[in-house]
Amino acid sequence: MSMSRELLKGLPLLIGTVLFSFPSGAFDLNGVWATDAALCDKMFEKRGSQVTFTEISDLYGSGFVIDGTRIKGKMAQCTIKSQKEDGGTLQIAAACATAIMHQDVEFSLKIVNDKAITRLFPGMSGMEVIYYRCTL
């Protein structure tokens, strides 16, 4: 009987360990993304711990870097203000700035898998761009 009580005392700890050992399910956007994974090394380069665009990255496609709430593109920098995952789609609101203007932007990303996302363009049926996660 005392063995059963000891097991029962440890049950909450066991349940908590099991429940919190699994990922929360939120998709991790952090990383480097390009329209062609085979050309990542031609579009991006590491400088210390930073990832930057190469001088001629535009010749190889489009891409961006996400680090926390920051999105860095070749021509614009954005800060994610809100992000909502709805099924397999991420709804993102961001404040973006280029050299000449600031703009609030909303866009959707469909999660294909851990290594690919598709940018959707609302109101433009069939218009989408696939981005692949780069490993540098």
N, C-alpha and C positions, 0 to 999 in steps of 0.2 A: 504494500500500500504506500509506504514512504517513497519507493522508487517511482510510482505513478505521480506523486505530488512533485517530485523533483523534475520529472519530465514535463509536467504541466507548467512549472515555473519557467522553464527554458523555452516553452513553445512561442511566446510572443517574440522573443529574440530571434528564434529560428524563422518565424514568419516574416519579421521585418527584414532580416538578412536576405531572404529569398525575394521579397517584393522589391527591395531597393537595389538589388544586384543587376536588374535588367535595365537597359537604356530606356529613357522616357519616351522614345518614339519620335521625337522632334528631329526633322531632317537637318543635318549640319551642312550649311552652305559655305563655311569657311574653306578657303583654298583658292587655287588658281584655275580659271576656266577659260577654254578656248573653243573656237568653232571646229578645229581639227586637232585632235589629241596628238597626232603624229608630228605636228609642227610647233608644239609647245616650246621646245628649246630654241626655236627661231623667233618666237614672239616674246618670250620672257627670259630674264636672267636674274640670278641671285647676286646681290651685293651685300655681303655680310648676312644678316638675318632678314633683309628686305628683298622682296621680289619686285622688279621693275620691268617696264616694257623695253624691248630692244629698240634701237634707233629706227629700224625698218620693219617693225612689227606689223604695220598696216599692210604690207605686201602679202602677208600670210593669213590674214583673216581678222576676226574680231575676238576680243577677250576681255576679261576683267579679273580683279583680285578682290576677294572678300575676306576681311579680317574683323571679326566681331560685328560691329554695326557700321563699319566703313566699307564702301565699295569704291574701288579705284579702277577707272577706265583710262584709255589713252588720252581722251579729251575732257573727261569730267570726273569729279570726285563727288560721292554721295554719302549721306549718313542715313541709315535706316531708322525711320521714326517708329514704324510698327510693322509687325510681321505676323500673319495668321495662317496656320496650316489648315486647309479644308480638304480632307481626304488626301488625294495625291497632288494637290495644288497649293502653292504658297502665294498668298496675296501680300504684296509689299508696298508700303508707302515710304518714300524717301525724299529728303531734301538734297538737291543736286546743284552743283556749281561748275561752270566752265570759266574760261578766262574773261568772258564778257557778260554772263548772266547767271542768275539764281532761279531755280524752278522746283516746285514740288511735283513729284512724279509718282504715279501708281502703276504697278505692273504685276503680271502673274507669271509664275514659273511652275511648270508641270514637272513633277519628279518622275523621271524615267526609271532610274535606279541610282545607286550610290555614286556612280561615276558619270551620270548624264542628267541634264535638265533641259527643258524646252521653254524658251521665252514665248509667251503667247501675246498676241496683239489684239486687244478687245476691239470688236467692230470690224475686224479684218479676217473673215473666215478663211481658214487655210494658210494664213500668214503666221509662220513660226520659225524660230531659229534654235537649233540644238547646240548646246555647249557641253563640252566634255571636261571632266576634272583632270588637270595636269599633275604629273608627278615630276618634280624637278630635282 
